């Protein structure tokens, strides 16, 4: 049947396999959802692609829990209409379900002089509601048909701010 050392090695290998299998579940998929992009994934959950900035390099989605992460080359920030400054970390994540992103991490908005986390995004009909916990603001979904670009938002010409073009995001109080 083999030496005691061989039997111990096989037993230890089996235990190691099960430990790694439990740490990295099979249902967690990294860019493996039929080769869909992160933009296609958020769209399949009834969100417009413009809730993510341009330049997402990859994503992870655990379909059993809805845990979702998207990766950028680095931190990203831009202004919309000169009213809202948004900041994305290089990794953003949360739990995605049809029309709802909860437990959002890695996205901030500047309100007056303070940066606050956007913790939830939900869809209500043709509007998106962004929550910072204590307050929220709603915007028409068609404002998010286009993905903003790091540095210049939606006012871009070759990666730089284009003068004269206005964003469709209306100013609304948070």
Secondary structure, 3 states (H helix, E strand, C coil): CCCHHHHHHHHHHHHHHHHHHHHCCCCEEECCCCCCCHHHHHHHCCCCHHHCCCCEEEEEEECCCCEEEEEECCCEEEEECCCEEEEEEEEEEEEEECCEEEEEEEEEEEECCEEEECCEEEEECCEEEEECCCCEEEEEHHHHCCCCECCCECCEECCEECCCCCCCCCCCCC
